Amino acid sequence: MQPLDRTEFVDAGHIAYRLAERPEVAESWEAESACAGMTVGGLAHHLLAQVKHAARFLAQPPTTDDPIPLLDHYAGAEWVTARPEDEANTSIRDEGNEAARAGRDAVLAEVAPLLDQLPDLLRTPRDPDTIFIPWQGWALTTDDFLVTRSMELMVHSDDLAASVGLPTPEFPGTVAAHVVDLLGGVAMRRHGQAAVVRTLSRPQRAPGSVSAF
């Protein structure tokens, strides 16, 4: 597969930002979103936090820890298989809701300058080209880390758009391709090859769900 285009990753961040600054989002800021237990504002904060994570970690020196494979990252992440009511998920919702109480303008103002910094951060050479993820305790290659943030941007942009009755935005080609490849890989590990292949090609024999998460 073609490597993730880092310029397109920046574009993905801008797409999410433009969605979050829509008036429909401001009007529904304190209403419940499509993600149960999370306000629209909390969801918007969580969405834009992906830009904050990228800018923060790219500004730090690379780790000397050996990076793990991308799919192993999701195999080891507790939230992937946690139930909605488990702390691994409720803590994410609670953090977003709490941060959103500052208001939409404050949330947007924190992220806007980071979007401007991303191109230079992504062009800066890293040796080794790795990023340590503190909440997991392991490292990924920089490109794999950007794929994880791309997935969050795409999935939660769909959540946010659905929450306020807007069309889901289209994302750049390599970003979308890597996200679909990631979701397919995680889904295949969870449900098996046949279930995923049938869902994509033979819906009459497909299981009820092959959700990656």
Secondary structure by P-SEA (a helix, b strand, c coil): cccccaaaaaaaaaaaaaaaacaaaaaacccccccccccaaaaaaaaaaaaaaaaaaaaccccccccccaaaaaaacccccccccccccaaaaaaaaaaacccaaaaaaacaaaaaaaaaaaaccccccccccccccccccaaaaaaaaaaaaaaaaaaaaaaccccbbbbcaaaaaaaaaaaaaaaaaaccaaaaaaaaccccccccccccc
